[in-house]
Each structure stands twice: as C-alpha cells, then as structure tokens.
C-alpha cells in the first residue's frame, strides 16, 4: 500500500503544476495589460484565456497519447510542456509569443487532467480510489495556493518585470516532477489492454492488492471485461450515452459555478470591492488557504460520504454563498464581508465539485474507452472554462465592462446554475464509491 500511495502522490503532482499554471496569471494580469496596452478583447484572448484554449486542445487530444503511449509516458511529456511554457512566458517580448507559450502550458494542463486521474484510478482499489484520486485535486489546489503566495512574494522584486518571475518560477517544480514521474510503473489495465503484458500487470497488481490471490482474481476480471468488448470501441454510441451525459454534466456544472471566474480574477474582483492592489493579492492567499483546507476535508470524505453526497453539500453552499456575494456587491457592503462569502463559495467548491470531478470522470467510463471518455469530460470542462475566461473582461473591465456597475448579476446567474446542479445531483447522479471499475461499467453501460 505504501507503494501505491507513493505512485499516486507522484502522479498527482501533475495537479500541482496544473493549479499553479492556471492561476499564476492572476498576478500578471494587470501588469501585462498595462505593459502592452491591451484592449479587453486582446487581453481576454491573448493573455487570460489562451492557456485555456491550449487546455481545451490538450484535453481533446489527450486521450490518444494516454491510450497509445501509455499513462506514464504521457505524464512525463506533460512535465516537459510545463517547463517549456514557464521559461518561454518569462522571456516573452510581445503578447503573441507570450500567448504561444501559455498555449503550450495549457496543453500540459489539458493532457494532465486526462492522464493523471486515469492512472490513479487504475492503480487504486475500490476501497481507496476516492482518497487517492482526490490527491490530484489536493495538489491542484495546493498549486493554486502556492501561485497566490508566489505572486505576493515576488511583487516588487524586479519592478515592471515582477510578472516574468511570477511565471518563470514554475520551471523548477516542472523539472522536479518530470524526474520523479520516471520512477512510477505503468498502469496494470493499460499493460493488459495495449501491451498484452499480463505478467507485468500482475507484478503491479500484487503491490496494489498485497497478495497473489487477490491480484490474480483482479487480473482475470480485467481480462474478462476486455474480452467481452471489441478491440476498438467508438465512444459515441448509444450504450455509452449515460456515461457521456454524466461526464458532460459534472464538467458543465463545475464551470457554471463560476469557480474559475473567481480564482483567475480574484485580485481584480477584490480591488473592485474596495481593496488595494497589494492588499487584494494578499487576500487572494486567504482564498487559496480556504481552498486547500476544504479540499483536504473533501478528499477525506470521498470514500466515506461518497461522491453524490459531497456534490449535494457543495451545491447548497454554492447557492447560499453566491447569492450573498451578489448582495454584497449590490448593497455595497464591507469588503471584509464580501471576502468572507467568497471564501465560503470557494470552500463549497473545494468540498464538493473540486474533490469529486476528476475522480468521478475517471471512474464512470469503461476500460476500453476510459482514455477517450476522460478526454470527453475534461474537454467539456475546459471549453466552458475558456469561454468564461475569454468573455469575463467584457463584463468586468473597469472602463468598458458591460456589468462593471452591476457585478452582482453575474453571481446571481451562477447561483441559478447551482440550483440546477443540486437538482441533477439529487435526481440523476449515481454513487460510485466502493465499486470496482468493472462493476461500475456493468451498472452504467446499457449492454455491459
């Protein structure tokens, strides 16, 4: 079991790079806009959302290398992409080269959100899959916190070039991760599926289940499942309609909660609420700490309360906190009260959607199409994330924003979407805790 935990922690470090890379731009947001004198369109397209369009591409295409090259090799190349992106962004001399390197980092994020959760789900047992799968989200959130702290510490280090250090420092953890991931084994299910290497899979399974008998039983279950399906399966067919909808909806609601809107634009939102620039950066750290603490709680509860129950709890928290944030803006209440409800919102996300999404998507798709199914769910997530981040400057820009004087309407909209998520979770979301991946396939695929 110690080996599995070590492998899971190592692979989950891709989540740290994911979180750091996507949120570190918040500290560079305003300086870059001023440096290159960008319009809301240019700023939203080339600076704030370009990494997310790379993430969309990475998540759409990530299923192919994850299946063909293997989870391990794909994770190795993810580290390389993050390293190249960090160095390139720190040296960029114009918005176009900057956006190109942000796009490369985005590809790393997108592919990591496919490969890492799949790998962890395939080396875990049904009793600890939630906890170990949740490590990816935990490291993601820790990466977000460290990005906020790093931005705050680096502000004032090199004057107008502060933002270059903020973005370039990511090269260090990217290099460390790349070296560490070389030491993990291949996924046993991938070895059976793609390499026909039963002996290699058996060696890994013995470490997972701590015994030849249990390992052999699980190997036979995997092989039987694979024998009952075609060698090559098309994801988009009727029997997979239920899991396709589940993957789409959990990703859709994740982004329509407004979480990336809050995290990416945290300093700007807090400034608009009356907090100064450096003060807003510092308070972003408070948001990151709350995110980390409640993600830890959510991960610990994944295998106890289950995925469905956490989504329901999180939905209630979303609805209350988003409405209160809207009221704070509308009634011009104190910035401290606003920050309190933003932290409540982040806590609701962390214990619900944040803890659940990557584990849930990696569980619901059958062995044969898991890589492509993960791509489907994650690409849905990232398409909506990119669209929301792209259009946000048009709504909140200080000078030209459509809702710059009515920000509360944005939060009321997100609250309404979370009412829909609550209803979906209660009525249609299945519980996946305590079930093997093969058992879930029999339940969720119509002719399995």
N, C-alpha and C positions, 0 to 999 in steps of 0.2 A: 504493500500500500504506500510505503514511503516513496517508491519509485514513481508510482502514478502521480502522486502529489507533486513531486519534483518536475516531472514532464509537463504536467498541467500548468504549474506556475511559470515555467519557462515559455511555453507556447502562449500563455495568457499575456505575457509581456508585450506581445503584438498589440494588445489592447491599450497598454500604456502609451505606445507610440501613436496609436490611433487617437486617443484622447488629447495628448499633448499637441499633436499636429493640427487637429481641427480647431482647437480653442486658442492656441498661441497667437493666432491672427488678431484676436480681440485687443491685444496690447499694441499691435502695429497698425490697427485700423485708422485712427485719426492722423498719426504722423505721416503715413503713406499718402493719405488723401491730400494732406497739405503739401507734401513734397512734390507730388506730380500734378497738383491742382486738378483733381479729377471730378467730373460730373457724377451725379448719383448713378447714372447708367454705367459709366466706365468703372466706378468704384464697386458697384454691386456685381458687375460682370467679370472684371479682370482681377479684382483684389479679393473680395469677400466670398464669391461663390465658385471661383474657378477650381479650387481644390475639391469642392463637392461634385462638380461635373466630372473631375477625374475619378472621384469615388464612385459615381454612377457607372462610368466605364469599367472600373475595376471590379465592381460587384456584378455587372452584367457578364463580363468575360471571365471572372474569377473561377467559375465552375469548371472551365476547361482545364487549366493547369492543375487545379486541385484534384481533378479526376485522373488526368493523363500522366502528369509528372509526379503526382503524389502530394499528400498534405505537407510532408516535411520539406521537400524541395521548394514548394511554393512559399512556405513560411520563410525559408532562407532568402529568397529573392525579394520578399517584402521588405526585409531589413535593408537590403541594398537600395531599394527605391526610396525609403525614408532618408537614408544617409545622403543620397544624391540630391534629393529635394531640399534638405536643410542647408547644405553647403551652397547650392545654387541660389536659393532665395536670399541668403545673407549677402551674396555678392552681386545681385541683380542691379542693373543700372537704369532700367525703364520698366513700365508696367507690363509690357508684353513678355519680356524674358522672365520677369517675376511670376507672371501668371502661368508660364510654361512649367516652371519648377514646382509651383503649387499644384499644378495638374498632376505632375509625376507623384508627388506625395499623396495626392488624392487617390491615385490608382493603388498605392500601397494600402491606404485605409480600406478601400473597397474590397480588395482581394483578401485582406486580413479578416474582414468581417464575414467572409465566406469560409476561408480555410481554417482559422483558429477554432471557432466554435465546433466545426465538424470534427476536427482532430480530437478535441477534448471529449466530445460526446461519444466518440468511437473507442476511446481508451478507458472510459469510465464504466462502472457497473450501475445498475438501476438504482442502487441504494445511495450512491454519492454523486450521480450525474449532475444534479442541480447545483450542489455545492461547488463541485469542480468546474462545471460550466460557468457558474457565476463568477469565477475568478477573472474571466475575460472582462466582464463589466466592472469588477472591482479595480483591476489595473487600469481600465479605461478612465474611470472616474479619478483614480489617483493621478493619472497623467494630466487630466484637466486641472486638478488642484495644483500640481507642480508647475503647469504652464502659467496659471494665475500668479503663483508665488514668484516664479522666474521673471515674469514680466514686471512685477512690482520691484524686485531686487535690481533688475537691470535698467530701470528707468533712471536716467541721469548719469549713467556710466560713461556714455560717449556722445552726449548731446543729441544732435539730429540723427545720429547713427544708432541710437539705442535699439531701434526695431530690428536692425541687422543682427545684433547679438541675441535678441529675443528669439529670432527664428533659427539662427545658426547653431545655437547650443543643443538643438535636438540631435545633431550628428553624433554626439557622444553616446546617449543611450541606444541609438540606432545601431552603432557599431558593436556595442556590448551584446545586444540582443542577437545580432547576426551570428556572432561567435557562439553564443550559448545554444541556439536552436540546432546547431550542427550535431549536438550530442543526444538529441531525443531519437527514439526509434520510429519506424514507420507505423502507421495505423494498421492494426490487425485486419480490419474489414477491408481496407484498401489492398493489403497484401493478398487476401483471398480473391477479391474481386478483379483486380487488374493484373497482378503478377502470378496468380495461381500458386502462391507460395504458402502452402498450408503449414509447413514446418516453421517458417519464420513467424507466421501468425500465432502459432502455438506457443512459441517462446514468449511473445509479448503477452498473450492471454494468461499464461501461467503466472506472470508477475501481477496481472490485474486481479486475478481470482485466487491467487495464493494456493494453488493446488492443481495437480494434473487432471483430476476427475472433473472438477467444475470447468476448467479450461477446455477440456476435450468436449464436454457437453455443449459449451457455448460455441465452439468451433463448428460442431455438427449442426447446430441451429442456424448459424450464419450460412453454411454451405447449402443447407436445405432451402433456406429462403432464396438464395441466389439461383438455385436450380429451378425454382418454381416461377421465375421470371425470365424474360428474354435477355439475351446478351446485351442488346442495346435497346434502351427504353426511351420513348418520347415523353417528356414531362407533361406536355399539353394534350392530355387525353381524358376522357370522361371519368375514368376510375380515380384519377388524381384531383378531381375538381374540388373536393372538400379540403384537402391539404393546401391546394393552391389558394383557395379563398382564406383559409386560416392564416397562411403566410402573408398574404396581401393585407388583410385587415389589421393584424397586430402591428405591421410596419406602418401602415397608413395612420392608424390612431397614435402611434408613437410620435410621429412628426406633427400631427394636427393637435398635439397637446401644447405646442409652442416651445418645447424644450430647447431646441437649437436657436430659436429666436432670442430666448432669454440668455443662453450661455454665450453665443457669439457676440451679442451686442450688449452684454452686461454693463461694461463701463459707460457706454453711451446712454443707456436707459437710466442708470443711476445719476449721471450728470444732469439729464433732463428732469430728474426728480428733485434736483437741488444740491447734489453732492459734487464737490470739486473734482478735478481730473485725477489727482493723486489719491484723493480720498475714495473715489469710485473704484480705482484699481485695487486699493486695499480691501474694500468691501466685496470685491469680486472673489477675494480669497475666502471670505466668510461663506460665500455661496459654495465655493469648492469644498470647504471643510464639511458643511452640512451634507453635500452630495456624497462625500466619501463615507461619513458615519452611517448614513441611512442606506447606502449601497451595501455596506458590510452587514447591516441588520437584515436587509432583503435577501442577501445571498445565504445567510444563516437560516432563513425561514423557508427557502425554496423547497427543501426536502422535508419540511415539517408541515407547513400550511399548504404548500402546493402552489403551482403557477397561477391557477384561476383565482384563488382567494387573494393573492397579492395584487393581481390586476384590479379586482373589485375594491380592495382597500385603497390602492393608489388612485383609482378613479374618483372616489369620494373626496380624497384630499385635493386632487386637481381642481374639482369643481368649486369647492369652497375657497381655496387659495386664489384661483384665477379671478373669481368674482370680486374678492376683497382687493386684489391688486388693481383691478379696474376701478373700484370705488375710491381707492387711494389717489389715483390719478384724477378722477373726475371731481372729487371733493377737495383736491389739493391738500391732502392730509400729510402728516410729517414724513420725511424721507426714512426715518427710523422704522416707522410702522410699515411703510412700503417694503423696506428691506426684509422685515420680519415675514411678510406674506410671500415675498419672492423666495425666501429660504424655505417656507412651508411648501411652496409649489415644487421646489427642487427636491425636498425630502419625499414628497408624494411620488415624484417620478422615480427617484432612486429605489424606493422600497417596492414599487410596482413595475412599470414598464422597463425601467432601467435594469432591474435584476432579472426580469423574465425574458425579454425579447430574444436575445441571442441563444439562450438555452432552448426556448420553445421552438424557434425556427429550426434549430439543428436536430430536434427530436422528431418532428412530425413527418418528415419526408423519408420514404423507404430507401434501403441501401443502394439500389440501382440508380436512383435519381437524386440522391441526397445532395451531391455537389451542385447540380443544376437547380434543385429546389432551394438550396441555401442562396444561390445567386438570385433567384426569383424574389425571395423575401427581402434580401438585403438591397437589391436594386430598387425595389419599391420604396423602401425606407429612404434611400439616398436620392432618388428622383424628387420626392417631396421635400427632403431637406434642402436640396439645391434650389428648388423653385422658391421655397420660403425665404432662403437667404438671399437669393437674387432680387426678389421684389421688395424685401424689407426696407432698403434705403429709399424707395419711392414713397413709403408710408411714414417713416420716422425721421427723415433728413431734417436738420434744424431749419433750413431755408426753404426747401422745395417739397418737403414731405406732405403727402395728401392728408395724413392724420396727425401731423405734428402737434396740432392743438386739440386732438380728440383721441389720444392714445388708448383710452380706456376701452374703446370699441373693439380693438384688437384682442384684448384679454377676454372680453365677453364672448367673442367669436370662438376662441379656443375653449372656453368653459362649455359652450354649447356642444362642441365636438366631443368633449369628455363625457357629457351626458349620454351621447350615442355609444361611446366606448363602454360605459357602465352597463348599458342595456345589452350590448353584444356579449360582454363577459358573462353576464348572468344567464343569458338565453342560449348562446351558441358555442362558447369556448369550452373545449374538452379539458379534463385534467390529465396531465402526463406524468406526474410524479409516481415513482415506484414501479414503473413499467419498463420492460426491456424495449429496445428499439424495434425488435421483431414483433413483439406483442402490440405495440402502437400501430405498426403497419397493418396488422390484421384488423384492427379496430377502425382505422381512419381511411383505408383504401377499400373501395367498394367491392372488388373481387379478390382481395387478398386472402 
